[in-house]
């Protein structure tokens, strides 16, 4: 299916950026921009007395998202365990059929 791409304006922190995405991804893209802005504002508030530059705060917010991505990737890589559990389930089922 050929999805339509279109341009939107995203507000990230305090600036608007043009962004092209699939219509089906618009909500996800806007949610990501909002989440990043919220994370930036949280760091900005938390480190207000430390007088970090906006660039430093952007780096912290970017790192936070990279860390969450890494944690999510590790959580999603459960397929070896799922495969092993399914295999064991089949073996138990075979034993039940043979001896049960």
Secondary structure, 3 states (H helix, E strand, C coil): CCCCEEEEEEEECCEEEEEEEEHHHHHHHHHHHHHHHHHHHHHHHHCHHHCCCHHHHHHHHHHHHHHHHHHHHHHHCCHHHHHHHHHHHHHHHHHHHHHC
